[in-house]
Amino acid sequence: MCACRERKAGAAERSRRGRGRGPVARRIVLLITATVALAGCREAAGREPRYALAGADAERGKAAIRMYGCGSCHTIPGLREATGMVGPPLMMWSRRTYIAGLVPNTPEFLVRWIEMPQAIAPGSAMPNLGVTEGRARDIAAYLYTIK
């Protein structure tokens, strides 16, 4: 047999041997995918916040968002009147990596951003509204419930 036919025969044999592993690999991928999907459903159904802020309350945060008029600039899930188009929409807030594209989306930075956005991003369209630390913590608690 010539070398070319030997290579083709070897490739065909390797292909036949690899086929037996295909269904097992597909099952493993399917199992992993199902596990991840189910974990996501549990998280969304429970509306558990990404971070728990000690002493903060998401319902008070929702009220504070209304009080400070955040919805005049932002679209905010869960607040029918919050349909602003000046600032970015706050959909899926808990999944975001950065705040204003500058600092990590952690409770410490989010509270500071809500209190004093100009200290983090001078010149930003986000104004300092005089939000107290307690209310900023409550607002952050609400934002972290947005999946």
Secondary structure, 3 states (H helix, E strand, C coil): CCHHHHHHHHHHHHHHHHHCCHHHHHHHHHHHHHHHHHHHHHHHHHCCCCCCCCCCCHHHHHHHHHHHCHHHCCECCCCCCCECCCCCCCCCHHHCCEECCCEECCHHHHHHHHHCHHHHCCCCCCCCCCCCHHHHHHHHHHHCCCC
